[in-house]
């Protein structure tokens, strides 16, 4: 089975959304649907999900200059899901491993 949740997105903006609106962001598989994402989060973190917003991010164009010439390519496309949890639910992303 392919993994749906790849990694949490931890930025300054997402930290503010966690504190004020109880929203968390995850980088997810590009072919995952909102229902798949909701089921994966509820199963993994044992929380109640109210809503999900998804964003498809197109990969940037990158070029590199070397002795042999110029190489061009693209970064991979990504998909991000912003998940709103119910008022009594919370995800602890920085769990103590001790």
C-alpha positions as CSV (number, residue, x, y, z in Angstrom):
1,X,0.0,0.0,0.0
2,X,1.3,3.4,-0.9
3,X,1.7,5.9,1.9
4,X,-0.7,8.8,1.8
5,X,1.0,11.1,4.5
6,X,4.5,11.9,3.6
7,X,5.6,14.5,6.2
8,X,4.1,17.4,8.2
9,X,4.7,20.9,7.0
10,X,6.2,23.0,9.8
11,X,6.6,26.7,9.0
12,X,6.0,29.9,10.8
13,X,2.6,30.4,9.1
14,X,1.5,26.9,9.9
15,X,2.5,27.3,13.6
16,X,0.2,30.4,13.8
17,X,-2.6,28.5,12.2
18,X,-2.2,25.6,14.7
19,X,-2.5,27.9,17.6
20,X,-5.3,30.1,16.3
21,X,-7.5,27.8,14.1
22,X,-6.4,24.3,15.1
23,X,-5.2,23.6,11.5
24,X,-2.3,21.4,10.5
25,X,-0.6,20.9,7.1
26,X,0.8,17.7,5.7
27,X,2.6,16.9,2.4
28,X,0.6,14.1,0.9
29,X,0.8,11.8,-2.1
30,X,-0.1,13.6,-5.3
31,X,-2.8,11.0,-6.2
32,X,-4.5,11.0,-2.7
33,X,-8.1,12.2,-2.4
34,X,-9.6,14.2,0.5
35,X,-11.3,11.1,1.7
36,X,-8.1,9.1,1.7
37,X,-6.3,11.9,3.6
38,X,-9.1,12.2,6.2
39,X,-9.1,8.5,6.9
40,X,-5.2,8.4,7.1
41,X,-5.1,11.3,9.6
42,X,-7.9,9.9,11.8
43,X,-6.3,6.5,11.9
44,X,-2.8,7.6,12.5
45,X,-3.4,10.4,15.1
46,X,-6.8,9.3,16.5
47,X,-8.4,12.7,16.0
48,X,-11.6,14.0,14.5
49,X,-11.2,15.9,11.2
50,X,-13.7,18.6,10.3
51,X,-12.5,19.8,6.9
52,X,-9.6,19.4,4.4
53,X,-8.2,21.8,1.8
54,X,-5.7,20.6,-0.8
55,X,-3.1,22.6,-2.8
56,X,-1.2,21.2,-5.8
57,X,2.2,22.8,-6.1
58,X,4.0,22.7,-9.4
59,X,7.7,21.9,-9.4
60,X,10.0,24.8,-10.1
61,X,12.3,24.9,-13.1
62,X,16.0,24.6,-12.2
63,X,19.1,25.0,-14.2
64,X,22.8,24.3,-13.4
65,X,25.8,25.5,-15.2
66,X,28.8,23.1,-15.4
67,X,31.9,22.7,-17.5
68,X,30.0,20.5,-19.9
69,X,27.2,23.0,-20.4
70,X,23.9,23.8,-19.0
71,X,21.6,21.2,-17.5
72,X,17.9,22.0,-17.0
73,X,15.3,20.2,-15.1
74,X,12.3,20.5,-12.7
75,X,11.7,19.8,-9.1
76,X,9.0,17.3,-8.5
77,X,5.3,18.4,-8.2
78,X,3.9,18.2,-4.7
79,X,0.5,18.2,-3.0
80,X,-0.2,19.7,0.4
81,X,-3.3,19.2,2.6
82,X,-4.4,21.7,5.3
83,X,-6.5,19.9,7.8
84,X,-8.9,21.5,10.3
85,X,-9.5,19.5,13.4
86,X,-12.5,19.7,15.8
87,X,-12.1,21.9,18.9
88,X,-11.3,19.0,21.3
89,X,-8.7,17.3,19.0
90,X,-5.0,18.1,18.8
91,X,-2.0,16.6,17.1
92,X,1.4,16.6,18.9
93,X,4.0,16.7,16.1
94,X,6.9,17.0,18.5
95,X,6.4,14.0,20.7
96,X,9.0,13.2,23.4
97,X,10.9,10.1,22.3
98,X,12.5,9.4,25.7
